[in-house]
Amino acid sequence: LSDRALPRIMFLTVGLVAAGYSPDRATYFAKLSGAAYCSVQSLTDWDCGDKCFGGVSKVQVCKGKDTHAYVAKSNGQCTASFEGTSNIPSTITDTEFWKNGTLWGHCDGCTVHSGFLSEWDSLSQCIMHSLTSIGCGRGAELHTTGHSLGAAVAGLANMELTRGGWTVAESYTFGMPRTGDQAFATQLTEMLEGRFWRVTHAKDPIPHLPPEHLVLNWHYVHAEPEVFYKGDVADGYVECTEDGDEKCSSQYRNLPWVALHLPQHLDYMGVDTSFFGCKKGAEDGELGEVPMMLMV
């Protein structure tokens, strides 16, 4: 079987209803998430390299403040994928953890990271309009994904789109930073129970940000469950349901955030979750900018 054919077969096997965590589905969404780092033109043409697999149509790209996102029909499913950190402006957004948290009207009593919310707000109207334009308007089932900053934006999108009438049928995020406080984490976890998985990889430092204990004492907490891969996909995974469980990524939370662990942030499910792996000429970033992600 060709690599381009594999995701379509996964779809036929799993179907529209999420039935627990699936490594095959995670790989499928890691490719969709990784594709978001490729150039706007390559996404529009759906010609970005191996991450632009077959069965994807009606691609519409939305440009946000520092990133972009796209919606599409992927094997017939309404899909939204959010770009993460690939350039200097989005790097700053990804690591400005001294920014204030802000109350958010789409989540009862919740405080979320103002930088992540600003990025989602810059994308939200285009995302909703584009979904409607491809036949995925309010009431449709939606499948979402994102990596790094894009994972945080996907979490916010899941909340607002659900409140707005969409049904998030399935959401896989990769290397997701803490996006909001306990109220946000609890409501997102309950809202998407059995349909949301936060995938982490080895010593990737980004899931430990913002830190649990800051001078400002924000108490940011992860939505759950976490699916943790300590090594390669073939080595299996551990699933945790509480932020801080040291059976998962929290076993590494006190490690220095150094570029030594950067490759583990840029590789999820064996997929290049960055502009690496985009077809030559379709990259949307520069190699020299990547290490800044860890300058906290």
Secondary structure, DSSP 4 states (H G I P E B T S, - for coil): --TTTHHHHHHHHH-SS--S--HHHHHHHHHHHHHTTB-HHHHHTT-SSTTS-TTEEEEEEEE-SS-EEEEEEETTEEEEEE----SHHHHHHHH-TTSPEEEETTSTTEEEEHHHHHHHHHHHHHHHHHHHHTT--TT-EEEEEEETHHHHHHHHHHHHHHHTT-EEEEEEEESPPP-B-HHHHHHHHHHTTTTEEEEEETT-SGGG-S-SS-TT----B--S-EEEESS-GGG--EEESSTT-TTTGGGGTTS---GGGHHHHSEETTEE-SSTTSPTT-B-S-GGGGGGGG--
